[in-house]
């Protein structure tokens, strides 16, 4: 696959390079201007490793081939992690509460109920947001990868601590999510809390495949060599 990959970019200074990291994404996903001195010091311990695939450059007929290649890489990387890996997903915007919506939830019906936790959070004026955490397995990864392409409301987390819990969903909703009509994940605060020398967070980057599509991996710098080696083995 190596000839199909544009390159691997490593961002070692998130504070300086955050605009490149967040170039195609809602600015609220990485509100660096709101970070305090302590957070900025902690950010210097993190890096972002981005594997880019060149886009179709307006030739939509090539989109299927591009995303087939990218999904193959994405699946292999996620399934090769050394610790349990999960997908987090939230609704793309606040929705009016209803019994039918609460019953159906936001996940496909063919997922094993033992592999996910869903929770609905109340908002003012009879609105709410439904969120979910799903454990990744070889059997469900195709289903899960289909709905993580909007990184404003979904991400992948590989963690040595137990994030498969209702408490984790509550923490994301209360401390790492902005709801202003649309739902936006605050990756700055999310990564500062959950990235460690074992745990990492991934999101889809790029502009949807016209210029590029990518996998961005947020991790500590201590993990950099191991992650890059793993990417190169897959490619």
N, C-alpha and C positions, 0 to 999 in steps of 0.2 A: 504493500500500500504506500510505500514511502514516496513514490513519484507522484502520488495524488495529493500530497500534503504541501501546502504553501510553506509553512515553517512553524517552529515552536518559539514563542516569545516568552521571556521571563521578565517580569516587572519586580525589581528588587526594592524600589522606592515608591510605595503606593501613594504617599502624600504628593509627590511630584508628578507621578504618572497616572493619577486616578482618572483624568479626563480621557486618556487613551483606553484605560480599562473599561470605563463606563460609556464609551463613545456612542454606542447604539442603544443605550438603555435610559430609562427615565432617571433624571438627575436626583430624584428623591431616593433612588436605590443606593446612592453613595454620597450622603450629605457631608462631605469632608469639611466644609466651612463651619459646620456646627460642632465639630469635634473639639474637645478640650486638650490641654497639654498632655495629660496623662494618657489619653486615648491615642494621641499622635506618637508618643513614645512607644506604646504597645504596638502600633501599626508598623513600626520599623522592624519588628520581629517577624512580620508576615511578608509573604510574597504571593504573586499570582503567576501561575504557569498556564499559558494559553496555547492550545493546539488549533491552528487555523486551517480550514479547507477553503480553497478559492471558490468564489461564487460563480453563478451562471452568466453574469454580466449582461443581463437582459434576455438571454436565450432560455426562456422558460421550459423549452423542450428538454433541457438537460437537468431539470430540477430533480426528477426521480432518481437519476443516477447519482447526483451529488448527495442526496439525503440517504440513499442506500449505503454509500461509502461512509458517510458520517455516522449513521446509526450503527454500522458494524464496529467502527472504532469505539463509539460511546458504550455500546453493550460490553465489549471486551474489557474496556477500562473499568467500568463500574463493577463488573463481576470479578475483577482481579484484586479488589481491595483486601487489605489484611484484617480489617475489622468489619463488623456488621454495617450494612449500607441501607439507607432509607431514602424515600422520596417524600418531600413535603409539598403539599398542594393546598392552595386556597382559592376560593371563588375569585373571579377577576374583578368583581365589584360588589358592593353591598346590595342585598336583595330584600324585597319585602317578605316578611315572614309568612309561611304557610305550612299547614300540616303535611301536604303532599311533598313539598320541597324538602322539609325536614326528614320525612320518611325515605325519600329516594337518595338523599345525600348527593355527593359530587363524583362518586367513583363508579366505574363500570360494574355491572351486576355479576360479571364472570370472575371477579377477584375473590379469592378465598377470604372469608370474613375473619379468620384467625390471623391474617397477614396485615390488617390495617385497623386503625383507630380513627373515627371521625368525631368531630365535636362542633357544635354550633354556638356562636357567641353573639349575644344580644347587642344591638346598637340602638340609638335613639329612634323615635318615631316609627316603631314597629318594623325595623329593619334588622338584618343579621348577616353574619358571614359564617359559612361552613368551611372548615379546614380539615385536613387529614394527614396522617403519617402512615406510610406503607413500607413494609420490609421488602427489599428487593430480593427476588429469587430468579434463577434461570428460566422458570416457567412464566413469570409475570413481567419480565423486563420489557418485552415488546409492547405490552399494554401500557406500562408506566411511561416509557420513553415517548409515547404519542402525546402525552399532555404535560411535558416539562419544558416545552419550547418557548413558553412565555416566562422568562426569568423574573418578571416583576412580581409574580405570585407563586413561583415554584422553585425548588432547588433540590439538590442531592446532598445528603450528609453521610459521611462515613465516620463513625464515632465509637470509641472504646467505652463511653459512658452510655447509660440507658436513656435514649431519646424516644424510645417506643412507648410513649405514655401520654395520657391526657394532660399531665403537667407540662410536658414539652410544648404541646399545642397551645396551652394557656400562656406560656412564657413568650412564644413567638407573637401571639396576638397582642399581648399587653406591652411588650418591650421592643419588638423588632419588626413591627408592621405599622404602616401608615394607611389609614382608610379615609380618603377624601373623595368619596364616590367610588373611584377605582381603588384597588388594593395594591399596595407597593411594599415590598420587603426591603427593610433597611439592612443592606449587606455589611455596612460598616460595623454597626453594633453586633450583628449576628456573628460575624467572623471574629471579632474581638472576644466574644464570649465562648464560642464553640470550637475554634481552631486551636489545636495543640500539636505536640510533637507526634501524635498518633492520629488525631482527628483532622478532617478536612471538609471543605464545602465546595461543591461544584455547581456551576450554572451554565446555561447555554448563552453564548455570545454571538456577535455578528448582527447583520441586518435582515435576517430571514433567508439568506442564501443568495441574494443578488450580488453583493460585493464579496461576502464571506459568511461562513458559519463556523463557530468555534466552540470548544469546551474550555471554560475558565475554571481553574482549580485554585482555590484559596487555601493556603497552608502556612505553617511556620517555615522559616528558612532552613531549619534543621532537616525538614523532609524533602527539600528541593532535589537533591541528587537522586534519591530513591524514586521519586515521582517521575523525573525526567527519564531515568533508566527504564522504568516500566512503560512509559509512553513509547519510547524508541523500540522496545521489544514488541509492542503491539503493532507499531507501524511497519 
